[in-house]
Amino acid sequence: MKRVFILGAGASRELSFNIFNIDFGRKNPVNKIHYKEIGPLSSGYFYYINKLQDSLIKDLKVSASVKVSDDLMEQIKIYFNINYNKDISKKELLQEEEISKKVNIEKLYIYLEEKILEKEKENIDLLKNKSYQNLYFAKIDLIKYIHDSMSYISYYCISINHTILSKYIIENGGNIISFNWDILFEEAMITTGKWTPQDGYGISFNDIIYKNEEDKAQGILPEINSKNLVLKPHGSINWYSKDDQINKQILFIQLKSRLRAGNPLLLGRQENSYLSSITPPGIKRKSFPEVWYKMKKLLERADEIIAIGFSFNDNDEYIKEEFDGIKFKKDLKIIIINPDNEKLKNAYIEVFYTNNIEIKYKTFSEYCQWIIRSYRV
């Protein structure tokens, strides 16, 4: 049976704080705190990240700071006023969940791109146009905000669910399509010793950068051929491009630094022009054609799809567009793992063109408990 797992934002909701000594947390955990629903969702992202920062400061005594820039906040105010005819303060954006949930980062990104495109079509001197400059820098700041906040998650958080799933997949087969920018699942795959990011992402990297030459010489990652693909059509926080050359991706491997995943400081090295390759839905959707092609082939060959935390919500239209043109098998089986699985059933029927949908588990942890009971992972 050809099995494909789709990971959405809900798969990274149930997290625990865990500080490790070096090497991707393979050993020596020194501090562990029980699970909390602290992983951010697209709607309310700023609120959830602020809540995560507060937890880091309170529970781990870590000085965590991911800030909303003035340029970005100005555009959020405009966006909010256009959509809701109301003002929004930074305090409300960060501390009021219901208000913050009205700002979906993916829709915000699309709004910024559309406004930038409008300005570019006006045939004006963009370098002197203040409105264009504000929009452009707000978009850059939004990407940086997402990247930096995901880097905190990938360093300070751990998901036992990802560990269980990775072992299950290695032993029983399956490929993964992850729409998440964090690398929690990939780190779990690395600890199995059966997967490596060099070839496991299904993308041909133009270059691979290590933190230092010592790490590169030591060959920290296993020299193996990955048998399982982890496809990330929206990019990843450990992927970069140089001079905005999105077709030439750079994999950054950083194992022995303060932030073991994506490196915010790398983005600050202006002389090298490194840019984060996380790509929210928008004008540059499908920026990684190699990944999208392989995703299409995996889904067309799939006998069973297990969708974990993959909710369409108010981005239903974009999901349908991204899956358009994929010819699914007529007898395809879908297993939905989501708190709102009953509500999602009709949306899944429209996207995957099958009525063979099983609703069994509401959370990722429930599904992982089934894996443990059935396979003794």
Phi, psi and omega in degrees: 000131177269116187244134178236133176256130175250123180254122175253184183303327180297338179288342180250023179278315184274099184235161174231148173280136180206118178264130183239161169272120172035210183008061172054026175071028180288340181202174174058053174293133184248346180202125182225138180233144185301159184300144174222155174275082185245352178293135185284151172249162183299318177272119185089017184305316183295322178295313184293324178291321177296322177294320177298317178300317179298321179292321178298317181292317183285311187276326185247356182059036180262136178275089182257133182210109171240114190254146172275116183291164179296319180298316181293318181295324178298317180288328176296320178299316180295314179301315182294319180293322179296318186275330186233000180054036180220163174268159175221134179265164178296324178298316179295320180299322186266335189239347181252104188302310185296324178288316181297328181294345177282349177255101178269123187296329179290318177291326177297317179297316179298318178301314181296317180296318180295318179294322178295317179297320177301316180294321181294333180278349182282352179057049179246169177284099186295329181292337180255358183270110185296320180299316178296316181300318179298317179295316182298312182289330176295320178295316178298318180294325178295315177299317180295320179298314179297314182298312182294320180292322177294329178294321176298317180298315184289343176265312189268351184246157176219149178234111177296333178298318178295323179296314179297314181296320181297318179294320179298316181292318179299320184277331187243357177089160179137155175239161188236138169242113183247125176266013181263144180275338180290167182240030179300318181290319181296321178297322177295321178295321179298322182293344177286341183075008183243005183215143178221144183292341181303318181237351185284346180277349180071024180228142179272106181283137179288333179201155175235121183251129175260161180302318176206169183295331179298315178299318181296317182292325182286343181060058185301320181274149182296141177269083183222168171259119182291132179266347181243134178268141170240095183270133182233085185297341178257014178086186186206154183288349176256016172252139179224162170231163181243131181056035177061026176274082188296338180277355178239091186273144179242127177267127180254120180251113186229100188256332190242033182246177181299319174252111188280346175249197186333139188251106179302326182295330180299324181291339181276354181277079187300329183294338179262349176055042176280136179234141178294138182258037169272134187232099174295159176304140181167205183299325182267022176302149183063043179289342183244079186303326179298319180290315181297322178297314180292326176297316179301315181295319179299315183291325180289334180267352186291135171268331183215135176240126175253111183259115184250115178062027183259087182257136178280319180049227183274007175253020181311314185298324182285323178297315179301319180294319182291333180264001182296137178093354178274127182262094182285153176296146182295328181261021180302137177251135179243133173245119181261126176241101187193143178302330180255036187298326179296317181292331184280344188305312181296322179295321179293323179299319181291326183275316187260357176054046177213146175261358182277071185243129181250130177246110189232317184236141182268336181229158177300319182294324176297316179297319180293327175296323175295319177300316180297315181294323185275327188238354180054047179292000000 
